[in-house]
Structures are given as structure tokens and as C-alpha cells.
């Protein structure tokens, strides 16, 4: 294979100084380094604050230097490095770095082209929490990540429920990395740098935004069996005590795991799509007999259910319980006839989504993961040959250079200074005198995406000023649960047009749209992209200056055996070990908690790729093709344990339904008020407990007795009392909040502001939402630039509402538009109701 130099990477010559510790800060700098930046990482004299083999991943492509910022010499050394940097990254509590002498505001006043990035646990304008010791689990507990963690756990009475996935850091990393590169490309136009704050608490809320939306008078047709059962039990005062096996019978047959002949579970995710469920049943040999028994496919599922010819329609989620039970019973029998690997090939080649349940250790060694570059080998100087996650986002033309990163190295201050000095930074224009607007003002985007990851990436770009046209089929491929419900989040700030791209006239309109934009985004496999004529050669003929961003499920820098397999968030969870860790065994896999766990993260990855391509184009004129995938982002979501090397400790991270944390000093505890508290402390914190009333005996106690001692102690006072006592001793702690409470406490009537001024949590209530329902949604507030403008994007319009105006902008007359509507080439609506009842 042709060797590609790192100098071909889009961020070549960009210089980064990384003061980060733990995950988020170092991970952002790692991603910038993967994309070609020169990176120096600063550790304190005693070494990194987080002792984990994952540091080998987080510090690849970096020179590590030890500097004591508390000494005059160390501060002068740090300032000398700062003077050579384009980007500076830190993730301490607000104000910490400034107190040590590295004041971003002062630095940017002297050098307005500088880009500085702060990633605190809680927002600097969050007066309640800004000074908390914001460890990963503290942020998760405070942000509702552990409470009401998925319908399964609620029904099983396991609430709150612990997970070791560092979601706050993972979302924060991708938001911060994409924002930093967006600011970098905007600097090419304005000469202005920026200071960007990305609070991890706000980032995780954005990651879970599809779970926090509230739609008043939510139609019954969209409620699953599990949601109805939760409501019934709460209404009748019944306990949440379902067993795992009982719970499985409340799942949709096209959205659950099945046991195969080899004892491995296989996860089927075929709901909502017009063809996937049908292809699945036909392949299993069940379709004809079920149709004979009365299974129907409604022609128009966007009609109110009261107008259907039957009570069921294949391809609509959720199915009624009668049909769900009947279909699942037949599917169970068929899956037992083949191995999970056989089913994976059948589903993949048959073009409908399904994947075996695998453990993370299996995924790390998987043939596709290695072949595609989703897992790569790095010769670490301490750990030896190490398998690490591959790049999170890349440009198709230069991605090969990212598969052979330099292992972390150590040096002295002169080495670090020389490394940054030798990298000739980009030549910049003098800053413009007018105040810059959004980072993407004037950029036009064509969004061809569906479900969550792709359309969410484009919705994210819209808040920075991008003008977005969203294209969907004239007749929908997905049911309205998938389009309208999800679309209320990812259609914000977009114009919606409905177009049959496959028709001759529709193709003409489509090509005119492609010629009119700067960026095209589509979540599709290579096979689909080529069939649509959006491969590099054909797109160049249409619009040689257009950046095409592609997202898919299993793709990597290289082509692997499963690159063209279809898939969704849930399938990547099953394929990469997330579901087995959460469930605890091959017999009890569970989807991880919330909707869009990896989807939204991947969306931010696509935005990062777009930003990198825009920067490269502005610097070199080269038009790159950014790519990312759901599978690529699972490495970041599991980074504390997503690696392997000879001598590695067992894969024994917390797993299963009964886990409450890592150890006695870092786990969930129930208190006298019945509420749960998340304690996050370490051995080094033991002296602090001597100041905590009711816990002064802990420091002298054997480690084996701590859990019982703490469990009994916490039952002597309410959760709020314990939180106050522990915070006064500067110990990591948080109440286990739930999203509903956070939303109600942080919501206001929509006022046209993005919520960046409202602390760590901010929601807007839209009483006049276009849907006719009152809708409460998270604000677009996790990215907080000092210079660039963030827009409070408009609520999602009805699908098709802008079809006519989009075509008029292409100079079509009303008569021509009416003709295209009559021929079925375009449509102005899918349904009479915004949210079909």
C-alpha cells in the first residue's frame, strides 16, 4: 500500500500545547495529533493524575514534558511553550490554570489569533457546582446518567444503575475537538482565534438530548410495551420487579437479541424501516406464513392509526403485543438453527441490520476491526506492542497516515520548545476589525442523512451559522417514530425538502442542489455512495469544490470484510462489547441505557471531519472527503479499557446489573432519605474524611471493611446532608439526579438565546412548537466561544415544509413545482398532522 506522509494530514503544521489530565483534555489533543498537529503534552512532576494504560493511547503522537507550574522556572518554561502554540488545551476546574499563571484571557489579548480550549467538569458560570471535584462519575450522577438508565433497568427495579463508560468525557472530547477545528478554520477567514469552553456536564446532556426531550400529549402509538408497563405500575403503585427473562417478552421482535446454535446471542435491529423487517422475515422463511395469518403492511403509516385498515403494519415500531409475541416466538426457533457468525453474514449480505453479541476483548482482536483500521498496533515504549483504537475521524485521501501513529515519547523542556518552534505555524491575516459572526457563516450544507448520527452532525453545524437543506424521500422509508420523533431534535435549524432522487426529474433537482452547496453529508455505506453517484469521481464532475462527508456503521480508513454491512447505534453496542458489559453475560445482554449513546458522538465526529476538511481546503485548496463511523467512536466511549497488550490485566471493569461502582470509595450508596449518592474518592483522599462528620473512622479502617462501614453510615442522614459534608471536605460527590428533574429545574420559555449563559444545564420550552404540541428541549449550549457566535436554532419544521421554497431558490416556477408534485417527484408533506396520531 502506498505510504502517505503525516505532512499530508489536514492539521499539519498546527501546534498544540496540551495541559490536560484524565481523559477529555488529552483525548482532544490526541485527536488533533492524529489529524497531523504537532503536540506537546505537559505533565506535573509526579506524573499524570490518572494512572491508566489508556494514557498510552491518549498521548500517542505527543512529546511529554514534565513541568512544575508552581515554581517560577516551571511557569516561565510553560509560557515559552505557550508562545509557540496555535492551540492550548486544559481541563481543570474553572480558574485553576489562571491561578497558576497561565491566564487565557491575558494570552489572547496579547495574541488574538490564539485558540484556547477549557473543558471543565461543570460550567464556569455554574455558581453551585463550578468548584466541585468533577470526576467522571460525579458528572454522570449530577447529569442524570445513572438514574432512569433505560427502560429495562427501571422495570427491573435497578435504579440508579452504574456504568463505567466515560460518556461525559467522550461527548466532551468530540464536541471540544470539533469546536476547536471549526474555530481554526474560521480563523483563516477572520484572523481571530477564540476561547472555547466545553463543560463536560453540558456535553453529556447534549449527548443524551434524544432522551431529555418532552412532548406534551405524546400520542399512544409511539409508546413501547415497556413504557406502557412502567406507566401502569406507577399508576397502580406496583413494584418494579421484572426479571430479565420476563422483560424480554416486552421487547419488539425486530429490536432484541436471539440465542443462536453456538450459544451466542445475535442482536436484530430491523424496526421502523420500510424494507428491513420484511427482508428479515423473508430470509428467515417466516414472511409468507405470517402474512397468511393476518400480518399487514399499511400503504401509508403516516395516517392516524384510526384510519389504518388493520391494527398492525410491518416496518412500524413498536408492534402491538399480540404480533410482537407471535413474531418473536417464530424468530427464536429459526435463530437456533445457525451460529451467530452465520447469521451475521446472512444479515450483512442481505442488506438488513443485525450483529452478534461480542465481548470487548473479542472486538479488539476482531478480523474486521483490524482490517478496517478500527483497531491499530502501536509499539509503546513501556507496554510494548499495544492494540489501540484507530482514528475517530479522518479524510479519505490521507487517513492511511493515521494508522501508524508515533508512540508517546518523553523529553525535556528544550526538546519540547524545539519541537513546537521547528513546526512552522500557518501564516495568518491580521484580525479583521469587525466582530466575527458564526464560525460557519455563509457555508451551505446539503443533508441527505437519516436516523440520528448523520442528521445530528448537520444540526450541530447549524448552530454556528451554516445554512442547511435537509433532503428526504418524497415517500418515507422510515416510520414516523424514527423520523418525526427523532427529527424534533436533529431537524432544528434546517429547511426540509422531500424529493425522489431516483426519478429522472428528481435526479436533476438533486444535482442542482449538489452544485449549490459547499458540503454534502450522508450516512451511507460505500456501496450506497457509489450507486448514488457521490463517489469522488462523480461528485467532482458535479461540484469539484464540494466537501462530501460520509458516516457509516462499520467503516474505517481501510476496507474490511464488513465495511458495507448496514447498522445502527445498537448494533455497534453489541458488536463491540458494550451490551455484554452492561448486561453482564452472554445470556443477558442489554442495550446501554439511553437512545443515541454512540450515534450523537459519531455525529460530532462527522462535524470534526467537516471542520478538518474546511481547514485543509482553506490552507491548500485540496478538497478532502471526511469520514467517520459508529464503530470508530466506540473506541473513545470505552477508552479506559479499550486496548490490549502482553501482560494486560484482565478485562474486569465493572459489568452487569448488580454493579454499583469501582470499589468502596467510588460507588453508589443509598441514604436515609431513600435517595442515592455517588461517592468518588481514592486512597489519597482518606485524610479528607477526618473532616467529615460521621465518617471520621474511615481513614483508620481496613480496606475490606470500608463498604459496609460507608453503607451503614450513609443511612444515618439524608443525601443532601451527606453531599454538603463531603463537598466541604473537597471530596468528589453528587446526588443521583434524573433527567426529568434536571429538565424541570433548568427550563424556561424559549427566548431566542442558546442557553450558554445559564450554567451547566439549560432547556427551552416551546409552547408554540410547529408540531402543535408543547415541546421542551435541551438548548444548543455545550460549546461556549468568546468570539464566535452560537445561534439558538429554530424548532424543527414539519417534514417537507420548505420543499417549494428550496426549489424556488433553484429558479423553479410554481407551475414547474406543481408538475413535480403531481408526478410524485417531490412532496410538500408526508402527513396531514406534524406528529401523526
GIQUICOR-V648599 format. One record per helix or strand of 3 or more residues. SS is the DSSP state (a for helix, b for strand). FROM is the first residue (numbers start at 1). LEN is the number of residues. If there is no record, write none. Layout:
# GIQUICOR-V648599
ss->{SS & SS}
from->{FROM & FROM}
len->{LEN & LEN}
This chain:
# GIQUICOR-V648599
ss->{a & b & a & b & a & b & a & b & a & a & b & a & a & a & b & a & a & a & a & a & b & b & a & a & a & a & a & b & a & a & b & b & a & b & a & b & a & b & a & b & a & b & a & a & b & a & a & a & b & a & b & b & b & b & a & a & a & a & b & a & b & b & b & a & a}
from->{6 & 15 & 24 & 38 & 55 & 62 & 72 & 87 & 96 & 104 & 115 & 136 & 151 & 167 & 194 & 200 & 209 & 220 & 225 & 244 & 255 & 265 & 276 & 287 & 305 & 321 & 340 & 354 & 360 & 367 & 375 & 384 & 399 & 409 & 413 & 444 & 453 & 467 & 480 & 494 & 504 & 519 & 526 & 536 & 547 & 569 & 578 & 599 & 626 & 630 & 643 & 661 & 666 & 676 & 683 & 698 & 703 & 719 & 732 & 739 & 747 & 763 & 775 & 803 & 814}
len->{3 & 4 & 11 & 6 & 4 & 5 & 11 & 4 & 4 & 7 & 4 & 7 & 5 & 24 & 4 & 8 & 4 & 3 & 12 & 5 & 5 & 5 & 9 & 6 & 3 & 15 & 11 & 3 & 5 & 5 & 6 & 6 & 5 & 3 & 10 & 4 & 10 & 6 & 11 & 6 & 13 & 5 & 6 & 7 & 6 & 7 & 6 & 22 & 4 & 8 & 3 & 3 & 5 & 5 & 9 & 3 & 12 & 10 & 4 & 8 & 3 & 4 & 4 & 7 & 9}
